[in-house]
Amino acid sequence: MKYGDKLIYIEGIITEVHDGAVAIDLKGRLGSMRVPLRMLISDYPLQVGQTVGFHMSFLEQLGPEPDPKYRKPDTPV
């Protein structure tokens, strides 16, 4: 990675709880995400409306070439 980590603290609200995943709306109009239950640390039963927080860094593109395994054959480079 070319850039050092800058960890950003982000909060969100649980909007859905399923058997294997939790949906979270991120505060600050950052969108939403779904995470597997195994990635969530909690001392309480999960419920819709609870607040969660986590640290995240920026995403960085690691190279200009796409991985051929994920490209469709008719997609131009």
Phi and psi in radians as a Rosetta constraint file:
Dihedral C 1 N 2 CA 2 C 2 CIRCULARHARMONIC -1.415 0.35
Dihedral N 2 CA 2 C 2 N 3 CIRCULARHARMONIC -0.473 0.35
Dihedral C 2 N 3 CA 3 C 3 CIRCULARHARMONIC -1.970 0.35
Dihedral N 3 CA 3 C 3 N 4 CIRCULARHARMONIC 2.506 0.35
Dihedral C 3 N 4 CA 4 C 4 CIRCULARHARMONIC -1.254 0.35
Dihedral N 4 CA 4 C 4 N 5 CIRCULARHARMONIC 2.768 0.35
Dihedral C 4 N 5 CA 5 C 5 CIRCULARHARMONIC -1.198 0.35
Dihedral N 5 CA 5 C 5 N 6 CIRCULARHARMONIC 2.427 0.35
Dihedral C 5 N 6 CA 6 C 6 CIRCULARHARMONIC -2.260 0.35
Dihedral N 6 CA 6 C 6 N 7 CIRCULARHARMONIC 1.715 0.35
Dihedral C 6 N 7 CA 7 C 7 CIRCULARHARMONIC -1.330 0.35
Dihedral N 7 CA 7 C 7 N 8 CIRCULARHARMONIC 2.269 0.35
Dihedral C 7 N 8 CA 8 C 8 CIRCULARHARMONIC -1.993 0.35
Dihedral N 8 CA 8 C 8 N 9 CIRCULARHARMONIC 2.317 0.35
Dihedral C 8 N 9 CA 9 C 9 CIRCULARHARMONIC -1.518 0.35
Dihedral N 9 CA 9 C 9 N 10 CIRCULARHARMONIC 2.218 0.35
Dihedral C 9 N 10 CA 10 C 10 CIRCULARHARMONIC -2.202 0.35
Dihedral N 10 CA 10 C 10 N 11 CIRCULARHARMONIC 2.462 0.35
Dihedral C 10 N 11 CA 11 C 11 CIRCULARHARMONIC -2.063 0.35
Dihedral N 11 CA 11 C 11 N 12 CIRCULARHARMONIC 2.763 0.35
Dihedral C 11 N 12 CA 12 C 12 CIRCULARHARMONIC -2.725 0.35
Dihedral N 12 CA 12 C 12 N 13 CIRCULARHARMONIC 3.030 0.35
Dihedral C 12 N 13 CA 13 C 13 CIRCULARHARMONIC -2.049 0.35
Dihedral N 13 CA 13 C 13 N 14 CIRCULARHARMONIC 2.312 0.35
Dihedral C 13 N 14 CA 14 C 14 CIRCULARHARMONIC -1.203 0.35
Dihedral N 14 CA 14 C 14 N 15 CIRCULARHARMONIC 2.197 0.35
Dihedral C 14 N 15 CA 15 C 15 CIRCULARHARMONIC -1.936 0.35
Dihedral N 15 CA 15 C 15 N 16 CIRCULARHARMONIC -0.386 0.35
Dihedral C 15 N 16 CA 16 C 16 CIRCULARHARMONIC -2.556 0.35
Dihedral N 16 CA 16 C 16 N 17 CIRCULARHARMONIC 2.472 0.35
Dihedral C 16 N 17 CA 17 C 17 CIRCULARHARMONIC -2.218 0.35
Dihedral N 17 CA 17 C 17 N 18 CIRCULARHARMONIC 2.121 0.35
Dihedral C 17 N 18 CA 18 C 18 CIRCULARHARMONIC -2.117 0.35
Dihedral N 18 CA 18 C 18 N 19 CIRCULARHARMONIC 3.103 0.35
Dihedral C 18 N 19 CA 19 C 19 CIRCULARHARMONIC -1.041 0.35
Dihedral N 19 CA 19 C 19 N 20 CIRCULARHARMONIC -0.647 0.35
Dihedral C 19 N 20 CA 20 C 20 CIRCULARHARMONIC -2.078 0.35
Dihedral N 20 CA 20 C 20 N 21 CIRCULARHARMONIC -0.095 0.35
Dihedral C 20 N 21 CA 21 C 21 CIRCULARHARMONIC -2.633 0.35
Dihedral N 21 CA 21 C 21 N 22 CIRCULARHARMONIC 2.853 0.35
Dihedral C 21 N 22 CA 22 C 22 CIRCULARHARMONIC -2.242 0.35
Dihedral N 22 CA 22 C 22 N 23 CIRCULARHARMONIC 2.361 0.35
Dihedral C 22 N 23 CA 23 C 23 CIRCULARHARMONIC -1.718 0.35
Dihedral N 23 CA 23 C 23 N 24 CIRCULARHARMONIC 2.401 0.35
Dihedral C 23 N 24 CA 24 C 24 CIRCULARHARMONIC -2.297 0.35
Dihedral N 24 CA 24 C 24 N 25 CIRCULARHARMONIC 2.270 0.35
Dihedral C 24 N 25 CA 25 C 25 CIRCULARHARMONIC -1.612 0.35
Dihedral N 25 CA 25 C 25 N 26 CIRCULARHARMONIC 2.146 0.35
Dihedral C 25 N 26 CA 26 C 26 CIRCULARHARMONIC -1.435 0.35
Dihedral N 26 CA 26 C 26 N 27 CIRCULARHARMONIC 2.444 0.35
Dihedral C 26 N 27 CA 27 C 27 CIRCULARHARMONIC -1.276 0.35
Dihedral N 27 CA 27 C 27 N 28 CIRCULARHARMONIC 2.750 0.35
Dihedral C 27 N 28 CA 28 C 28 CIRCULARHARMONIC 1.398 0.35
Dihedral N 28 CA 28 C 28 N 29 CIRCULARHARMONIC 0.433 0.35
Dihedral C 28 N 29 CA 29 C 29 CIRCULARHARMONIC 0.989 0.35
Dihedral N 29 CA 29 C 29 N 30 CIRCULARHARMONIC 0.654 0.35
Dihedral C 29 N 30 CA 30 C 30 CIRCULARHARMONIC -1.596 0.35
Dihedral N 30 CA 30 C 30 N 31 CIRCULARHARMONIC -0.023 0.35
Dihedral C 30 N 31 CA 31 C 31 CIRCULARHARMONIC 1.823 0.35
Dihedral N 31 CA 31 C 31 N 32 CIRCULARHARMONIC -2.691 0.35
Dihedral C 31 N 32 CA 32 C 32 CIRCULARHARMONIC -2.469 0.35
Dihedral N 32 CA 32 C 32 N 33 CIRCULARHARMONIC 2.894 0.35
Dihedral C 32 N 33 CA 33 C 33 CIRCULARHARMONIC -2.703 0.35
Dihedral N 33 CA 33 C 33 N 34 CIRCULARHARMONIC 2.793 0.35
Dihedral C 33 N 34 CA 34 C 34 CIRCULARHARMONIC -2.082 0.35
Dihedral N 34 CA 34 C 34 N 35 CIRCULARHARMONIC 2.365 0.35
Dihedral C 34 N 35 CA 35 C 35 CIRCULARHARMONIC -2.268 0.35
Dihedral N 35 CA 35 C 35 N 36 CIRCULARHARMONIC 2.588 0.35
Dihedral C 35 N 36 CA 36 C 36 CIRCULARHARMONIC -1.143 0.35
Dihedral N 36 CA 36 C 36 N 37 CIRCULARHARMONIC 2.591 0.35
Dihedral C 36 N 37 CA 37 C 37 CIRCULARHARMONIC -1.004 0.35
Dihedral N 37 CA 37 C 37 N 38 CIRCULARHARMONIC -0.555 0.35
Dihedral C 37 N 38 CA 38 C 38 CIRCULARHARMONIC -1.166 0.35
Dihedral N 38 CA 38 C 38 N 39 CIRCULARHARMONIC -0.254 0.35
Dihedral C 38 N 39 CA 39 C 39 CIRCULARHARMONIC -1.605 0.35
Dihedral N 39 CA 39 C 39 N 40 CIRCULARHARMONIC -0.033 0.35
Dihedral C 39 N 40 CA 40 C 40 CIRCULARHARMONIC -1.855 0.35
Dihedral N 40 CA 40 C 40 N 41 CIRCULARHARMONIC 2.228 0.35
Dihedral C 40 N 41 CA 41 C 41 CIRCULARHARMONIC -1.760 0.35
Dihedral N 41 CA 41 C 41 N 42 CIRCULARHARMONIC 2.181 0.35
Dihedral C 41 N 42 CA 42 C 42 CIRCULARHARMONIC -2.659 0.35
Dihedral N 42 CA 42 C 42 N 43 CIRCULARHARMONIC 2.456 0.35
Dihedral C 42 N 43 CA 43 C 43 CIRCULARHARMONIC -1.643 0.35
Dihedral N 43 CA 43 C 43 N 44 CIRCULARHARMONIC -0.068 0.35
Dihedral C 43 N 44 CA 44 C 44 CIRCULARHARMONIC -2.184 0.35
Dihedral N 44 CA 44 C 44 N 45 CIRCULARHARMONIC 2.758 0.35
Dihedral C 44 N 45 CA 45 C 45 CIRCULARHARMONIC -1.113 0.35
Dihedral N 45 CA 45 C 45 N 46 CIRCULARHARMONIC 2.405 0.35
Dihedral C 45 N 46 CA 46 C 46 CIRCULARHARMONIC -1.320 0.35
Dihedral N 46 CA 46 C 46 N 47 CIRCULARHARMONIC 2.398 0.35
Dihedral C 46 N 47 CA 47 C 47 CIRCULARHARMONIC -2.450 0.35
Dihedral N 47 CA 47 C 47 N 48 CIRCULARHARMONIC 2.630 0.35
Dihedral C 47 N 48 CA 48 C 48 CIRCULARHARMONIC -1.067 0.35
Dihedral N 48 CA 48 C 48 N 49 CIRCULARHARMONIC 2.350 0.35
Dihedral C 48 N 49 CA 49 C 49 CIRCULARHARMONIC 1.779 0.35
Dihedral N 49 CA 49 C 49 N 50 CIRCULARHARMONIC -0.226 0.35
Dihedral C 49 N 50 CA 50 C 50 CIRCULARHARMONIC -1.295 0.35
Dihedral N 50 CA 50 C 50 N 51 CIRCULARHARMONIC 2.624 0.35
Dihedral C 50 N 51 CA 51 C 51 CIRCULARHARMONIC -1.618 0.35
Dihedral N 51 CA 51 C 51 N 52 CIRCULARHARMONIC 2.424 0.35
Dihedral C 51 N 52 CA 52 C 52 CIRCULARHARMONIC -2.198 0.35
Dihedral N 52 CA 52 C 52 N 53 CIRCULARHARMONIC 2.737 0.35
Dihedral C 52 N 53 CA 53 C 53 CIRCULARHARMONIC -2.452 0.35
Dihedral N 53 CA 53 C 53 N 54 CIRCULARHARMONIC 2.645 0.35
Dihedral C 53 N 54 CA 54 C 54 CIRCULARHARMONIC -2.761 0.35
Dihedral N 54 CA 54 C 54 N 55 CIRCULARHARMONIC 2.847 0.35
Dihedral C 54 N 55 CA 55 C 55 CIRCULARHARMONIC -1.772 0.35
Dihedral N 55 CA 55 C 55 N 56 CIRCULARHARMONIC 2.442 0.35
Dihedral C 55 N 56 CA 56 C 56 CIRCULARHARMONIC -2.499 0.35
Dihedral N 56 CA 56 C 56 N 57 CIRCULARHARMONIC 2.588 0.35
Dihedral C 56 N 57 CA 57 C 57 CIRCULARHARMONIC -1.894 0.35
Dihedral N 57 CA 57 C 57 N 58 CIRCULARHARMONIC 3.141 0.35
Dihedral C 57 N 58 CA 58 C 58 CIRCULARHARMONIC -1.351 0.35
Dihedral N 58 CA 58 C 58 N 59 CIRCULARHARMONIC 2.624 0.35
Dihedral C 58 N 59 CA 59 C 59 CIRCULARHARMONIC -1.449 0.35
Dihedral N 59 CA 59 C 59 N 60 CIRCULARHARMONIC 2.497 0.35
Dihedral C 59 N 60 CA 60 C 60 CIRCULARHARMONIC -2.265 0.35
Dihedral N 60 CA 60 C 60 N 61 CIRCULARHARMONIC 2.237 0.35
Dihedral C 60 N 61 CA 61 C 61 CIRCULARHARMONIC -1.252 0.35
Dihedral N 61 CA 61 C 61 N 62 CIRCULARHARMONIC 2.267 0.35
Dihedral C 61 N 62 CA 62 C 62 CIRCULARHARMONIC -1.626 0.35
Dihedral N 62 CA 62 C 62 N 63 CIRCULARHARMONIC -0.214 0.35
Dihedral C 62 N 63 CA 63 C 63 CIRCULARHARMONIC -3.009 0.35
Dihedral N 63 CA 63 C 63 N 64 CIRCULARHARMONIC 2.831 0.35
Dihedral C 63 N 64 CA 64 C 64 CIRCULARHARMONIC -1.398 0.35
Dihedral N 64 CA 64 C 64 N 65 CIRCULARHARMONIC -0.376 0.35
Dihedral C 64 N 65 CA 65 C 65 CIRCULARHARMONIC -1.569 0.35
Dihedral N 65 CA 65 C 65 N 66 CIRCULARHARMONIC 2.272 0.35
Dihedral C 65 N 66 CA 66 C 66 CIRCULARHARMONIC -1.271 0.35
Dihedral N 66 CA 66 C 66 N 67 CIRCULARHARMONIC 2.626 0.35
Dihedral C 66 N 67 CA 67 C 67 CIRCULARHARMONIC -1.275 0.35
Dihedral N 67 CA 67 C 67 N 68 CIRCULARHARMONIC 2.102 0.35
Dihedral C 67 N 68 CA 68 C 68 CIRCULARHARMONIC -1.027 0.35
Dihedral N 68 CA 68 C 68 N 69 CIRCULARHARMONIC -0.434 0.35
Dihedral C 68 N 69 CA 69 C 69 CIRCULARHARMONIC -1.119 0.35
Dihedral N 69 CA 69 C 69 N 70 CIRCULARHARMONIC -0.452 0.35
Dihedral C 69 N 70 CA 70 C 70 CIRCULARHARMONIC -1.815 0.35
Dihedral N 70 CA 70 C 70 N 71 CIRCULARHARMONIC -0.094 0.35
Dihedral C 70 N 71 CA 71 C 71 CIRCULARHARMONIC -1.562 0.35
Dihedral N 71 CA 71 C 71 N 72 CIRCULARHARMONIC 2.525 0.35
Dihedral C 71 N 72 CA 72 C 72 CIRCULARHARMONIC -1.364 0.35
Dihedral N 72 CA 72 C 72 N 73 CIRCULARHARMONIC 2.550 0.35
Dihedral C 72 N 73 CA 73 C 73 CIRCULARHARMONIC -1.031 0.35
Dihedral N 73 CA 73 C 73 N 74 CIRCULARHARMONIC -0.548 0.35
Dihedral C 73 N 74 CA 74 C 74 CIRCULARHARMONIC -1.635 0.35
Dihedral N 74 CA 74 C 74 N 75 CIRCULARHARMONIC 0.155 0.35
Dihedral C 74 N 75 CA 75 C 75 CIRCULARHARMONIC -1.466 0.35
Dihedral N 75 CA 75 C 75 N 76 CIRCULARHARMONIC 2.193 0.35
Dihedral C 75 N 76 CA 76 C 76 CIRCULARHARMONIC -1.224 0.35
Dihedral N 76 CA 76 C 76 N 77 CIRCULARHARMONIC 2.682 0.35
